[in-house]
Amino acid sequence: MDKNDTLILCCASVRRHLDAAQRKLGTDFPVRELSWENHKEPAVMHETLLRTMAELPESITTVLSCVCSCGGVWEGVTLPCRVVLPKMDDCVTMMLQTDDTLRSDAKQEGHIYFRDCDRGEHSVAAFKDEICRRTAWRSARPSSADSWRAITTPT
């Protein structure tokens, strides 16, 4: 494998981790990034993947995928070259890997996972605000970034 015939395909949600891994390993493969917003609709992610694979240059003989099986994204995809797929259910599991022990689904039931770099509508704060809005709770201003208080609204 060399960087003239190999491409890494990744979801934008793991891009900074992929870049760090390439720096650590001393590799410099080109990367084709898929928008993480496609995860909202598996059919859209699937169509994006089909289009991306169809647009690959003929010189690419190997695709190293950092796109897992999110929403069945790889089902029915005709592969024009060799594709190395992670044996994981989704990108969250990939980011939870801390060693070489394979865990196909490392998530825990009842947990929600956020990345510290998420901002805007996908941040922890936005999620908290949405929960409060949906449950008719009002949030008091926290005294520090690490503390939250919820006060029920009298009816």
For each residue, the residues with C-beta under 8 A, 3 or more apart:
1: 5 6 62
2: 5 6
3: 6 27 28 29 30
4: 59
5: 1 2 59 60 61 62
6: 1 2 3 29 30 60 61 62 63 64
7: 29 30 31 32 56 60 62 63 64
8: 18 22 29 30 31 32 63 64 65 66
9: 31 32 34 52 63 64 65 66 67
10: 14 15 18 31 32 33 34 65 66 67
11: 14 15 33 34 36 38 39 66 67 70 91
12: 15 33 34 35 36
13: 36 39 91 95 115
14: 10 11 17 18 66 91 94 95
15: 10 11 12 18 19 31 33
16: 19 20 117
17: 14 20 21 95
18: 8 10 14 15 21 22 31 66
19: 15 16 22 23 31
20: 16 17 23 24
21: 17 18 24 25
22: 8 18 19 25 26 27 28 29
23: 19 20 26
24: 20 21
25: 21 22
26: 22 23
27: 3 22
28: 3 22
29: 3 6 7 8 22 64
30: 3 6 7 8
31: 7 8 9 10 15 18 19
32: 7 8 9 10 52
33: 10 11 12 15
34: 9 10 11 12 38 45 48 49 52 67
35: 12 38 48
36: 11 12 13 39
37: 40
38: 11 34 35 41 44 45 48
39: 11 13 36 42 45 70 71
40: 37 44
41: 38 44 45
42: 39 45 46 70 71 72 73
43: 46 47 71
44: 38 40 41 47 48
45: 34 38 39 41 42 48 49 70 71 73
46: 42 43 49 50 71 72 73 75 76 77
47: 43 44 50 51
48: 34 35 38 44 45 51 52
49: 34 45 46 52 53 67 73 74 77
50: 46 47 53 54 77
51: 47 48 54 55
52: 9 32 34 48 49 55 56
53: 49 50 56 63 77 78 79 80
54: 50 51 80
55: 51 52
56: 7 52 53 60 63 80 81
57: 60
58:
59: 4 5
60: 5 6 7 56 57 63 81
61: 5 6 81 82
62: 1 5 6 7 81 82 83 84
63: 6 7 8 9 53 56 60 79 81 82 83 84
64: 6 7 8 9 29 84
65: 8 9 10 68 83 84 85 86
66: 8 9 10 11 14 18 86 91 94
67: 9 10 11 34 49 70 73 74 91
68: 65 73 85 86 88 89 90 91 93 94
69: 72 73 74 85 88 89 90
70: 11 39 42 45 67 73 89 90 91
71: 39 42 43 45 46
72: 42 46 69 75
73: 42 45 46 49 67 68 69 70 77
74: 49 67 69 77 85
75: 46 72
76: 46
77: 46 49 50 53 73 74
78: 53
79: 53 63 82 83
80: 53 54 56
81: 56 60 61 62 63
82: 61 62 63 79
83: 62 63 65 79
84: 62 63 64 65
85: 65 68 69 74
86: 65 66 68 94
87: 102 104
88: 68 69 93 94 97 103 104 105 106
89: 68 69 70 93 104 105
90: 68 69 70 93 94
91: 11 13 14 66 67 68 70 94 95
92: 95 96 106 107 113
93: 68 88 89 90 96 97 103 104 105 106 107
94: 14 66 68 86 88 90 91 97
95: 13 14 17 91 92 113 115
96: 92 93 103 106 107 113
97: 88 93 94 101 103 106
98:
99:
100:
101: 97
102: 87
103: 88 93 96 97 106
104: 87 88 89 93
105: 88 89 93
106: 88 92 93 96 97 103
107: 92 93 96 111 113
108: 111
109:
110:
111: 107 108
112: 127
113: 92 95 96 107
114: 118 122 123 124 127
115: 13 95 118
116:
117: 16
118: 114 115 122 123 124
119: 122 123
120: 123 126
121: 126
122: 114 118 119 126 127
123: 114 118 119 120 126 127
124: 114 118 127 128
125: 128 129
126: 120 121 122 123 129 130
127: 112 114 122 123 124 130 131
128: 124 125 131 132 139 148
129: 125 126 132 133 139
130: 126 127 133 134
131: 127 128 134 135 137
132: 128 129 135 137 138 139 150
133: 129 130 136
134: 130 131
135: 131 132
136: 133 152 153
137: 131 132 150 151 152 153
138: 132 150 151 153
139: 128 129 132 142 148 149 150 151
140: 149 150 151
141:
142: 139 145 146 147 148 149
143: 147
144: 147
145: 142
146: 142
147: 142 143 144
148: 128 139 142
149: 139 140 142
150: 132 137 138 139 140
151: 137 138 139 140
152: 136 137
153: 136 137 138
154:
155:
